[in-house]
Amino acid sequence: MIIHSEPLSMVQAEEYINKQKDSGADVISFIGKFTKLKPKEANDLKKKLEDLKLIKLKKEHLVKIIDLMPENTETLNKIFVDISLDEDETKKILNTIREFI
């Protein structure tokens, strides 16, 4: 039974798996190949993105930004397929990401 549903970035998923008693070493190893940030950095980035107070920026978008770490407008826009960001919103997000690259 699903009690709570919340999107997780790969870093957050890795942390969650590490906390389980039957740790999935294979899954953690696989996820580790794709994560670009450490857990603290991912949490800091998420907090900074939330602090931008952009209405269009939803939790689903936050986790994908953390997973993909887009470095340009084209890559960022691939995350936002259902909406479009204006130039100012795009600059704010990309500048925040650049602090963690």
TIVO-2410 file (N, C-alpha, C; in nm, 3 decimals):
# residues 101
REC num residu      c1      c2      c3 atome chaine
REC   1      M   0.084  -0.116   0.000     N      A
REC   1      M   0.000   0.000   0.000    CA      A
REC   1      M   0.090   0.124   0.000     C      A
REC   2      I   0.059   0.217  -0.085     N      A
REC   2      I   0.133   0.343  -0.093    CA      A
REC   2      I   0.075   0.439   0.009     C      A
REC   3      I   0.159   0.484   0.100     N      A
REC   3      I   0.116   0.576   0.204    CA      A
REC   3      I   0.146   0.719   0.164     C      A
REC   4      H   0.260   0.738   0.100     N      A
REC   4      H   0.304   0.874   0.064    CA      A
REC   4      H   0.381   0.866  -0.067     C      A
REC   5      S   0.354   0.958  -0.155     N      A
REC   5      S   0.424   0.961  -0.283    CA      A
REC   5      S   0.491   1.096  -0.301     C      A
REC   6      E   0.621   1.092  -0.324     N      A
REC   6      E   0.698   1.214  -0.346    CA      A
REC   6      E   0.811   1.185  -0.443     C      A
REC   7      P   0.831   1.271  -0.542     N      A
REC   7      P   0.941   1.247  -0.636    CA      A
REC   7      P   1.076   1.258  -0.566     C      A
REC   8      L   1.167   1.166  -0.599     N      A
REC   8      L   1.301   1.166  -0.543    CA      A
REC   8      L   1.404   1.176  -0.654     C      A
REC   9      S   1.509   1.250  -0.626     N      A
REC   9      S   1.622   1.252  -0.718    CA      A
REC   9      S   1.699   1.122  -0.698     C      A
REC  10      M   1.790   1.092  -0.787     N      A
REC  10      M   1.869   0.970  -0.774    CA      A
REC  10      M   1.953   0.973  -0.646     C      A
REC  11      V   2.003   1.090  -0.609     N      A
REC  11      V   2.082   1.103  -0.486    CA      A
REC  11      V   1.994   1.071  -0.365     C      A
REC  12      Q   1.872   1.122  -0.365     N      A
REC  12      Q   1.781   1.096  -0.254    CA      A
REC  12      Q   1.743   0.948  -0.250     C      A
REC  13      A   1.723   0.888  -0.366     N      A
REC  13      A   1.691   0.745  -0.373    CA      A
REC  13      A   1.806   0.662  -0.318     C      A
REC  14      E   1.928   0.701  -0.351     N      A
REC  14      E   2.046   0.631  -0.302    CA      A
REC  14      E   2.054   0.639  -0.149     C      A
REC  15      E   2.026   0.757  -0.094     N      A
REC  15      E   2.025   0.773   0.051    CA      A
REC  15      E   1.918   0.684   0.115     C      A
REC  16      Y   1.801   0.681   0.054     N      A
REC  16      Y   1.689   0.600   0.105    CA      A
REC  16      Y   1.726   0.452   0.104     C      A
REC  17      I   1.786   0.406  -0.003     N      A
REC  17      I   1.826   0.265  -0.014    CA      A
REC  17      I   1.933   0.232   0.089     C      A
REC  18      N   2.025   0.324   0.112     N      A
REC  18      N   2.130   0.303   0.213    CA      A
REC  18      N   2.073   0.286   0.353     C      A
REC  19      K   1.960   0.349   0.382     N      A
REC  19      K   1.899   0.341   0.514    CA      A
REC  19      K   1.825   0.209   0.537     C      A
REC  20      Q   1.793   0.138   0.431     N      A
REC  20      Q   1.721   0.011   0.443    CA      A
REC  20      Q   1.813  -0.098   0.497     C      A
REC  21      K   1.754  -0.192   0.568     N      A
REC  21      K   1.833  -0.301   0.625    CA      A
REC  21      K   1.892  -0.390   0.518     C      A
REC  22      D   1.813  -0.423   0.418     N      A
REC  22      D   1.861  -0.505   0.307    CA      A
REC  22      D   1.911  -0.414   0.196     C      A
REC  23      S   2.024  -0.353   0.221     N      A
REC  23      S   2.080  -0.256   0.128    CA      A
REC  23      S   2.107  -0.320  -0.007     C      A
REC  24      G   2.057  -0.258  -0.112     N      A
REC  24      G   2.077  -0.306  -0.249    CA      A
REC  24      G   2.206  -0.251  -0.306     C      A
REC  25      A   2.316  -0.320  -0.282     N      A
REC  25      A   2.446  -0.273  -0.327    CA      A
REC  25      A   2.452  -0.256  -0.479     C      A
REC  26      D   2.385  -0.346  -0.551     N      A
REC  26      D   2.385  -0.336  -0.697    CA      A
REC  26      D   2.313  -0.210  -0.743     C      A
REC  27      V   2.202  -0.180  -0.679     N      A
REC  27      V   2.124  -0.060  -0.716    CA      A
REC  27      V   2.204   0.065  -0.682     C      A
REC  28      I   2.265   0.066  -0.566     N      A
REC  28      I   2.344   0.183  -0.523    CA      A
REC  28      I   2.461   0.204  -0.619     C      A
REC  29      S   2.525   0.096  -0.658     N      A
REC  29      S   2.636   0.104  -0.752    CA      A
REC  29      S   2.589   0.160  -0.886     C      A
REC  30      F   2.474   0.115  -0.932     N      A
REC  30      F   2.419   0.161  -1.058    CA      A
REC  30      F   2.384   0.310  -1.051     C      A
REC  31      I   2.315   0.349  -0.946     N      A
REC  31      I   2.275   0.489  -0.931    CA      A
REC  31      I   2.400   0.578  -0.922     C      A
REC  32      G   2.502   0.530  -0.853     N      A
REC  32      G   2.625   0.607  -0.836    CA      A
REC  32      G   2.693   0.645  -0.967     C      A
REC  33      K   2.669   0.566  -1.071     N      A
REC  33      K   2.728   0.597  -1.202    CA      A
REC  33      K   2.667   0.722  -1.265     C      A
REC  34      F   2.546   0.757  -1.222     N      A
REC  34      F   2.473   0.866  -1.287    CA      A
REC  34      F   2.460   0.992  -1.202     C      A
REC  35      T   2.484   0.981  -1.072     N      A
REC  35      T   2.470   1.098  -0.987    CA      A
REC  35      T   2.591   1.189  -1.000     C      A
REC  36      K   2.565   1.317  -1.002     N      A
REC  36      K   2.671   1.415  -1.020    CA      A
REC  36      K   2.700   1.493  -0.892     C      A
REC  37      L   2.610   1.479  -0.794     N      A
REC  37      L   2.625   1.554  -0.670    CA      A
REC  37      L   2.628   1.461  -0.550     C      A
REC  38      K   2.685   1.509  -0.443     N      A
REC  38      K   2.679   1.438  -0.316    CA      A
REC  38      K   2.546   1.476  -0.249     C      A
REC  39      P   2.498   1.395  -0.154     N      A
REC  39      P   2.368   1.422  -0.092    CA      A
REC  39      P   2.354   1.564  -0.035     C      A
REC  40      K   2.456   1.614   0.034     N      A
REC  40      K   2.446   1.750   0.090    CA      A
REC  40      K   2.436   1.854  -0.021     C      A
REC  41      E   2.514   1.837  -0.128     N      A
REC  41      E   2.507   1.931  -0.240    CA      A
REC  41      E   2.370   1.927  -0.306     C      A
REC  42      A   2.315   1.808  -0.322     N      A
REC  42      A   2.183   1.794  -0.383    CA      A
REC  42      A   2.077   1.863  -0.298     C      A
REC  43      N   2.085   1.846  -0.166     N      A
REC  43      N   1.989   1.912  -0.077    CA      A
REC  43      N   2.005   2.063  -0.081     C      A
REC  44      D   2.130   2.110  -0.086     N      A
REC  44      D   2.154   2.254  -0.095    CA      A
REC  44      D   2.100   2.312  -0.226     C      A
REC  45      L   2.123   2.240  -0.335     N      A
REC  45      L   2.071   2.287  -0.465    CA      A
REC  45      L   1.919   2.290  -0.464     C      A
REC  46      K   1.859   2.186  -0.412     N      A
REC  46      K   1.712   2.182  -0.405    CA      A
REC  46      K   1.659   2.300  -0.325     C      A
REC  47      K   1.722   2.329  -0.212     N      A
REC  47      K   1.680   2.441  -0.128    CA      A
REC  47      K   1.695   2.574  -0.202     C      A
REC  48      K   1.807   2.592  -0.270     N      A
REC  48      K   1.829   2.717  -0.344    CA      A
REC  48      K   1.728   2.733  -0.458     C      A
REC  49      L   1.696   2.623  -0.526     N      A
REC  49      L   1.597   2.630  -0.633    CA      A
REC  49      L   1.459   2.662  -0.577     C      A
REC  50      E   1.426   2.604  -0.463     N      A
REC  50      E   1.297   2.634  -0.400    CA      A
REC  50      E   1.292   2.780  -0.356     C      A
REC  51      D   1.404   2.833  -0.312     N      A
REC  51      D   1.411   2.972  -0.267    CA      A
REC  51      D   1.392   3.073  -0.381     C      A
REC  52      L   1.405   3.026  -0.505     N      A
REC  52      L   1.379   3.115  -0.618    CA      A
REC  52      L   1.232   3.154  -0.627     C      A
REC  53      K   1.147   3.073  -0.565     N      A
REC  53      K   1.002   3.098  -0.561    CA      A
REC  53      K   0.941   3.112  -0.701     C      A
REC  54      L   0.982   3.024  -0.791     N      A
REC  54      L   0.926   3.024  -0.925    CA      A
REC  54      L   0.801   2.937  -0.926     C      A
REC  55      I   0.690   2.994  -0.967     N      A
REC  55      I   0.562   2.924  -0.965    CA      A
REC  55      I   0.564   2.800  -1.054     C      A
REC  56      K   0.632   2.807  -1.165     N      A
REC  56      K   0.634   2.697  -1.261    CA      A
REC  56      K   0.723   2.581  -1.217     C      A
REC  57      L   0.806   2.601  -1.119     N      A
REC  57      L   0.903   2.502  -1.074    CA      A
REC  57      L   0.838   2.409  -0.971     C      A
REC  58      K   0.804   2.289  -1.014     N      A
REC  58      K   0.737   2.190  -0.929    CA      A
REC  58      K   0.839   2.089  -0.876     C      A
REC  59      K   0.797   2.006  -0.780     N      A
REC  59      K   0.886   1.906  -0.721    CA      A
REC  59      K   0.941   1.811  -0.825     C      A
REC  60      E   0.858   1.775  -0.922     N      A
REC  60      E   0.903   1.684  -1.028    CA      A
REC  60      E   1.017   1.746  -1.109     C      A
REC  61      H   1.007   1.876  -1.131     N      A
REC  61      H   1.112   1.947  -1.204    CA      A
REC  61      H   1.240   1.956  -1.122     C      A
REC  62      L   1.225   1.981  -0.993     N      A
REC  62      L   1.342   1.993  -0.906    CA      A
REC  62      L   1.427   1.868  -0.909     C      A
REC  63      V   1.364   1.752  -0.895     N      A
REC  63      V   1.441   1.628  -0.892    CA      A
REC  63      V   1.508   1.599  -1.026     C      A
REC  64      K   1.443   1.634  -1.135     N      A
REC  64      K   1.505   1.613  -1.266    CA      A
REC  64      K   1.621   1.709  -1.288     C      A
REC  65      I   1.608   1.830  -1.239     N      A
REC  65      I   1.719   1.926  -1.248    CA      A
REC  65      I   1.839   1.872  -1.171     C      A
REC  66      I   1.816   1.820  -1.051     N      A
REC  66      I   1.924   1.766  -0.969    CA      A
REC  66      I   1.986   1.644  -1.039     C      A
REC  67      D   1.903   1.560  -1.100     N      A
REC  67      D   1.954   1.441  -1.168    CA      A
REC  67      D   2.036   1.476  -1.292     C      A
REC  68      L   1.985   1.569  -1.372     N      A
REC  68      L   2.048   1.598  -1.502    CA      A
REC  68      L   2.150   1.712  -1.497     C      A
REC  69      M   2.137   1.801  -1.402     N      A
REC  69      M   2.226   1.917  -1.392    CA      A
REC  69      M   2.245   1.986  -1.527     C      A
REC  70      P   2.136   2.035  -1.587     N      A
REC  70      P   2.148   2.098  -1.720    CA      A
REC  70      P   2.237   2.221  -1.716     C      A
REC  71      E   2.319   2.235  -1.819     N      A
REC  71      E   2.413   2.347  -1.825    CA      A
REC  71      E   2.373   2.453  -1.927     C      A
REC  72      N   2.267   2.426  -2.004     N      A
REC  72      N   2.224   2.525  -2.103    CA      A
REC  72      N   2.072   2.525  -2.115     C      A
REC  73      T   2.021   2.623  -2.184     N      A
REC  73      T   1.877   2.643  -2.198    CA      A
REC  73      T   1.809   2.525  -2.265     C      A
REC  74      E   1.872   2.471  -2.369     N      A
REC  74      E   1.810   2.360  -2.444    CA      A
REC  74      E   1.789   2.239  -2.355     C      A
REC  75      T   1.890   2.205  -2.276     N      A
REC  75      T   1.879   2.089  -2.187    CA      A
REC  75      T   1.778   2.116  -2.077     C      A
REC  76      L   1.777   2.236  -2.023     N      A
REC  76      L   1.681   2.271  -1.920    CA      A
REC  76      L   1.538   2.262  -1.972     C      A
REC  77      N   1.515   2.309  -2.094     N      A
REC  77      N   1.380   2.307  -2.151    CA      A
REC  77      N   1.329   2.166  -2.176     C      A
REC  78      K   1.418   2.069  -2.186     N      A
REC  78      K   1.375   1.929  -2.203    CA      A
REC  78      K   1.306   1.877  -2.078     C      A
REC  79      I   1.338   1.935  -1.964     N      A
REC  79      I   1.274   1.897  -1.839    CA      A
REC  79      I   1.133   1.955  -1.831     C      A
REC  80      F   1.115   2.072  -1.884     N      A
REC  80      F   0.987   2.142  -1.876    CA      A
REC  80      F   0.907   2.122  -2.005     C      A
REC  81      V   0.863   2.001  -2.029     N      A
REC  81      V   0.791   1.971  -2.153    CA      A
REC  81      V   0.647   2.020  -2.147     C      A
REC  82      D   0.589   2.029  -2.029     N      A
REC  82      D   0.449   2.068  -2.017    CA      A
REC  82      D   0.427   2.219  -2.008     C      A
REC  83      I   0.535   2.293  -1.979     N      A
REC  83      I   0.527   2.439  -1.970    CA      A
REC  83      I   0.651   2.499  -2.034     C      A
REC  84      S   0.649   2.628  -2.051     N      A
REC  84      S   0.770   2.694  -2.103    CA      A
REC  84      S   0.815   2.801  -2.003     C      A
REC  85      L   0.944   2.809  -1.987     N      A
REC  85      L   1.002   2.909  -1.899    CA      A
REC  85      L   1.036   3.034  -1.977     C      A
REC  86      D   1.021   3.149  -1.914     N      A
REC  86      D   1.066   3.270  -1.982    CA      A
REC  86      D   1.217   3.285  -1.959     C      A
REC  87      E   1.276   3.381  -2.024     N      A
REC  87      E   1.421   3.398  -2.021    CA      A
REC  87      E   1.473   3.424  -1.880     C      A
REC  88      D   1.402   3.504  -1.804     N      A
REC  88      D   1.445   3.536  -1.668    CA      A
REC  88      D   1.443   3.411  -1.579     C      A
REC  89      E   1.339   3.331  -1.588     N      A
REC  89      E   1.330   3.208  -1.508    CA      A
REC  89      E   1.443   3.112  -1.545     C      A
REC  90      T   1.468   3.099  -1.674     N      A
REC  90      T   1.574   3.011  -1.720    CA      A
REC  90      T   1.709   3.056  -1.666     C      A
REC  91      K   1.738   3.186  -1.672     N      A
REC  91      K   1.865   3.240  -1.622    CA      A
REC  91      K   1.881   3.215  -1.473     C      A
REC  92      K   1.774   3.236  -1.397     N      A
REC  92      K   1.781   3.214  -1.252    CA      A
REC  92      K   1.814   3.069  -1.220     C      A
REC  93      I   1.748   2.977  -1.288     N      A
REC  93      I   1.771   2.834  -1.263    CA      A
REC  93      I   1.912   2.795  -1.303     C      A
REC  94      L   1.955   2.835  -1.423     N      A
REC  94      L   2.088   2.798  -1.471    CA      A
REC  94      L   2.199   2.859  -1.384     C      A
REC  95      N   2.181   2.982  -1.339     N      A
REC  95      N   2.280   3.045  -1.251    CA      A
REC  95      N   2.290   2.971  -1.118     C      A
REC  96      T   2.178   2.925  -1.068     N      A
REC  96      T   2.178   2.849  -0.943    CA      A
REC  96      T   2.250   2.716  -0.963     C      A
REC  97      I   2.225   2.650  -1.075     N      A
REC  97      I   2.291   2.523  -1.104    CA      A
REC  97      I   2.441   2.541  -1.116     C      A
REC  98      R   2.482   2.651  -1.181     N      A
REC  98      R   2.627   2.676  -1.202    CA      A
REC  98      R   2.705   2.686  -1.071     C      A
REC  99      E   2.638   2.723  -0.963     N      A
REC  99      E   2.705   2.730  -0.833    CA      A
REC  99      E   2.751   2.591  -0.786     C      A
REC 100      F   2.691   2.486  -0.841     N      A
REC 100      F   2.719   2.350  -0.795    CA      A
REC 100      F   2.798   2.268  -0.895     C      A
REC 101      I   2.833   2.327  -1.007     N      A
REC 101      I   2.908   2.253  -1.109    CA      A
REC 101      I   3.057   2.266  -1.084     C      A
***
